Amino acid sequence: MDINFITLLFALALAFVFFLSRRRQPTPPGPPGLPLLGNFLDLPKKEAWKTYIEWGKKYNSDFLSMKVPSQRFFILNSSKVYHDLLVKKSTIYSDRSTPMMNMIKRLRD
C-alpha cells in the first residue's frame, strides 16, 4: 500500500476518534437536526411563534434550542424563562452578542 494512503487513513481515524470524544455541552431540548444542515429545514416559513409553541409542547419545555448550520439558537417560550435567564442571570449573558435584538432595533429605526 502507498504510504500516503496509509497516512491519510490514520489521520481520518484520528480525527474521527477526536470528534467522538469531544465533550458536548448539555443543551435544552429541541428538534433533532441533520448532520451538516442542522435544523435549517425545520425553520418555520410563517408564524414562527406558533411553531415554537408547538415545539415547546412536544419537548415539554419553555426553553428550546436549535442549530442552524454552525450557530446554536435558543428559543424562550415564556416570560418566566425570559425573566430567569435575561434578568436574574443577566451578568452571565450580558457580554454576549445579541444579533436578534440588533435586528429588531434596526427595524424600529
C-alpha positions in Angstrom: 0.0 0.0 0.0 1.0 3.5 -0.6 2.4 5.4 2.4 0.3 8.5 1.6 -2.9 6.4 1.6 -2.0 4.9 5.0 -1.2 8.3 6.4 -4.5 9.6 5.2 -6.4 6.7 6.7 -4.6 7.2 10.0 -5.4 11.0 10.0 -9.0 10.4 9.3 -9.3 7.7 12.0 -7.6 10.1 14.5 -10.0 12.9 13.5 -13.0 10.6 13.9 -11.9 9.5 17.4 -11.3 13.1 18.4 -14.7 14.1 17.1 -16.5 11.3 19.0 -14.6 12.0 22.2 -15.4 15.7 22.4 -17.4 16.7 25.4 -20.6 18.3 24.4 -22.3 20.9 26.5 -25.8 20.0 27.6 -28.4 22.0 25.6 -32.1 22.5 26.0 -34.3 20.1 24.1 -35.3 20.8 20.5 -35.9 19.2 17.2 -33.1 16.9 16.0 -31.2 18.2 13.1 -29.3 16.8 10.1 -25.5 16.4 10.2 -24.5 19.4 8.1 -27.7 21.4 7.8 -28.7 21.2 11.5 -32.3 22.5 11.8 -32.2 24.6 8.7 -35.0 22.6 7.0 -37.1 22.9 10.2 -37.1 26.7 10.2 -40.7 28.0 10.1 -41.6 29.9 7.0 -44.6 31.8 8.5 -45.8 32.5 12.1 -42.6 31.2 13.7 -44.1 31.7 17.2 -46.8 29.1 16.6 -44.1 26.5 15.6 -42.0 27.4 18.7 -45.1 26.9 20.9 -45.8 23.5 19.3 -42.1 22.5 19.8 -42.4 23.6 23.5 -45.4 21.3 24.0 -43.7 18.5 22.1 -40.5 18.7 24.1 -42.2 19.7 27.3 -40.0 22.8 27.8 -40.3 26.6 27.5 -36.6 26.8 26.8 -35.7 25.2 23.4 -32.6 25.1 21.2 -31.9 24.6 17.6 -28.8 24.6 15.4 -28.7 26.2 12.0 -25.6 25.1 10.3 -22.9 26.4 12.6 -24.8 28.5 15.1 -26.9 27.4 18.0 -30.1 29.4 18.7 -32.2 29.4 21.9 -35.9 30.0 22.0 -37.6 31.3 25.1 -41.3 30.4 25.1 -42.4 32.1 28.3 -41.9 35.3 30.2 -40.8 33.3 33.3 -37.9 31.7 31.3 -37.0 35.1 29.8 -37.0 36.7 33.3 -34.9 33.9 34.8 -32.3 34.0 32.1 -32.1 37.6 31.0 -33.0 39.4 34.2 -32.0 37.3 37.2 -28.8 35.9 35.5 -28.1 38.9 33.3 -24.4 39.1 34.4 -23.8 35.7 32.8 -25.2 36.7 29.4 -24.5 40.5 29.3 -21.3 40.2 27.3 -22.8 38.0 24.6 -23.8 39.5 21.3 -27.5 39.9 20.5 -28.0 39.8 16.8 -31.7 39.4 17.0 -32.1 42.4 19.3 -29.9 44.4 16.9 -32.1 43.4 14.0 -35.2 44.5 15.9 -33.7 47.8 16.8 -32.8 48.4 13.1 -36.3 47.6 12.1 -37.7 50.1 14.6 -35.4 52.9 13.4 
